[in-house]
Amino acid sequence: MFKYFGSLPPFLTFGGALLAFLIPYLFYVASNKLHEWGDPPWKKDRKTNS
């Protein structure tokens, strides 16, 4: 079991890969929420009708 731990990348590699996914995803979610709350009515109608 312990022989596999030597071949694992360091913790910072896993942390960096996780952050490379999480940061853009969180910006995407936050941007969608801001558009949901702040878009004018004419823009919301266009989204739902198309």
MDAnalysis code that builds the backbone (N, CA, C; Angstrom):
import MDAnalysis as mda
import numpy as np

u = mda.Universe.empty(150, n_residues=50, atom_resindex=np.repeat(np.arange(50), 3), trajectory=True)
u.add_TopologyAttr("name", ["N", "CA", "C"] * 50)
u.add_TopologyAttr("resid", np.arange(1, 51))
u.add_TopologyAttr("resname", ["MET", "PHE", "LYS", "TYR", "PHE", "GLY", "SER", "LEU", "PRO", "PRO", "PHE", "LEU", "THR", "PHE", "GLY", "GLY", "ALA", "LEU", "LEU", "ALA", "PHE", "LEU", "ILE", "PRO", "TYR", "LEU", "PHE", "TYR", "VAL", "ALA", "SER", "ASN", "LYS", "LEU", "HIS", "GLU", "TRP", "GLY", "ASP", "PRO", "PRO", "TRP", "LYS", "LYS", "ASP", "ARG", "LYS", "THR", "ASN", "SER"])
u.atoms.positions = np.array([
    [0.825, -1.197, 0.000],
    [0.000, 0.000, 0.000],
    [0.870, 1.262, 0.000],
    [1.930, 1.276, 0.795],
    [2.744, 2.485, 0.914],
    [3.628, 2.721, -0.309],
    [3.822, 1.707, -1.143],
    [4.654, 1.917, -2.326],
    [3.974, 2.861, -3.318],
    [2.651, 2.997, -3.262],
    [1.933, 3.889, -4.171],
    [2.049, 5.351, -3.762],
    [2.284, 5.616, -2.486],
    [2.385, 7.000, -2.028],
    [3.619, 7.697, -2.592],
    [4.649, 6.961, -2.916],
    [5.843, 7.553, -3.494],
    [5.612, 8.063, -4.909],
    [4.635, 7.507, -5.598],
    [4.391, 7.916, -6.980],
    [3.330, 9.002, -7.095],
    [2.715, 9.381, -5.994],
    [1.704, 10.438, -6.030],
    [2.371, 11.805, -6.165],
    [1.780, 12.709, -6.932],
    [2.323, 14.072, -6.995],
    [2.186, 14.766, -5.638],
    [2.956, 15.794, -5.422],
    [2.875, 16.516, -4.146],
    [1.500, 17.153, -3.927],
    [1.254, 17.499, -2.691],
    [-0.038, 18.088, -2.310],
    [-0.330, 19.360, -3.095],
    [0.692, 20.176, -3.339],
    [0.475, 21.429, -4.065],
    [-0.010, 21.186, -5.488],
    [0.378, 20.084, -6.082],
    [-0.098, 19.757, -7.426],
    [-1.592, 19.477, -7.394],
    [-2.028, 18.698, -6.417],
    [-3.459, 18.431, -6.279],
    [-4.221, 19.705, -5.936],
    [-3.656, 20.500, -5.047],
    [-4.301, 21.758, -4.671],
    [-4.419, 22.706, -5.847],
    [-3.372, 22.797, -6.643],
    [-3.403, 23.661, -7.822],
    [-4.410, 23.186, -8.849],
    [-4.484, 21.883, -9.056],
    [-5.456, 21.337, -10.007],
    [-6.880, 21.586, -9.519],
    [-7.091, 21.435, -8.236],
    [-8.418, 21.687, -7.671],
    [-8.797, 23.158, -7.799],
    [-7.869, 24.043, -7.488],
    [-8.144, 25.475, -7.613],
    [-8.327, 25.893, -9.069],
    [-7.625, 25.247, -9.991],
    [-7.774, 25.561, -11.414],
    [-9.177, 25.227, -11.904],
    [-9.833, 24.302, -11.256],
    [-11.220, 23.991, -11.593],
    [-12.194, 24.854, -10.794],
    [-11.957, 24.990, -9.499],
    [-12.921, 25.659, -8.622],
    [-13.050, 27.155, -8.880],
    [-11.955, 27.846, -9.092],
    [-12.012, 29.303, -9.242],
    [-12.829, 29.712, -10.467],
    [-12.568, 29.169, -11.665],
    [-13.424, 29.545, -12.802],
    [-14.877, 29.115, -12.617],
    [-15.091, 27.951, -12.004],
    [-16.456, 27.484, -11.780],
    [-17.204, 28.421, -10.837],
    [-16.555, 28.882, -9.783],
    [-17.206, 29.802, -8.848],
    [-17.504, 31.145, -9.511],
    [-16.613, 31.625, -10.374],
    [-16.894, 32.850, -11.132],
    [-18.083, 32.654, -12.063],
    [-18.185, 31.492, -12.687],
    [-19.303, 31.176, -13.576],
    [-20.628, 31.192, -12.808],
    [-20.654, 30.546, -11.655],
    [-21.873, 30.490, -10.844],
    [-22.238, 31.884, -10.350],
    [-21.254, 32.638, -9.867],
    [-21.522, 33.990, -9.369],
    [-22.013, 34.893, -10.494],
    [-21.436, 34.775, -11.675],
    [-21.862, 35.588, -12.812],
    [-23.299, 35.269, -13.203],
    [-23.653, 34.002, -13.219],
    [-25.035, 33.628, -13.545],
    [-26.016, 34.175, -12.514],
    [-25.656, 34.122, -11.239],
    [-26.541, 34.660, -10.194],
    [-26.695, 36.172, -10.345],
    [-25.593, 36.865, -10.619],
    [-25.676, 38.315, -10.793],
    [-26.537, 38.675, -11.998],
    [-26.420, 37.927, -13.078],
    [-27.265, 38.181, -14.248],
    [-28.723, 37.862, -13.945],
    [-28.949, 36.834, -13.167],
    [-30.318, 36.462, -12.789],
    [-30.980, 37.578, -11.978],
    [-30.211, 38.186, -11.091],
    [-30.768, 39.236, -10.230],
    [-30.791, 40.605, -10.901],
    [-29.807, 40.885, -11.777],
    [-29.633, 42.254, -12.225],
    [-29.979, 42.561, -13.666],
    [-30.286, 41.568, -14.470],
    [-30.620, 41.846, -15.864],
    [-31.955, 42.570, -15.959],
    [-32.082, 43.508, -16.895],
    [-33.353, 44.198, -17.087],
    [-34.406, 43.240, -17.654],
    [-35.683, 43.583, -17.488],
    [-36.758, 42.677, -17.933],
    [-36.694, 42.337, -19.418],
    [-36.328, 43.297, -20.267],
    [-36.296, 42.999, -21.701],
    [-35.229, 41.970, -22.045],
    [-34.176, 41.923, -21.258],
    [-33.129, 40.938, -21.513],
    [-33.542, 39.563, -20.991],
    [-34.276, 39.533, -19.890],
    [-34.759, 38.263, -19.357],
    [-35.765, 37.630, -20.304],
    [-36.631, 38.442, -20.932],
    [-37.618, 37.905, -21.863],
    [-36.941, 37.284, -23.074],
    [-35.883, 37.900, -23.539],
    [-35.180, 37.373, -24.712],
    [-34.553, 36.016, -24.390],
    [-34.043, 35.853, -23.178],
    [-33.429, 34.584, -22.795],
    [-34.464, 33.469, -22.748],
    [-35.641, 33.746, -22.212],
    [-36.642, 32.696, -22.061],
    [-37.345, 32.383, -23.370],
    [-37.436, 33.347, -24.286],
    [-38.134, 33.115, -25.545],
    [-37.257, 32.470, -26.606],
    [-35.959, 32.526, -26.452],
    [-35.095, 31.971, -27.500],
    [-34.665, 30.559, -27.205],
])
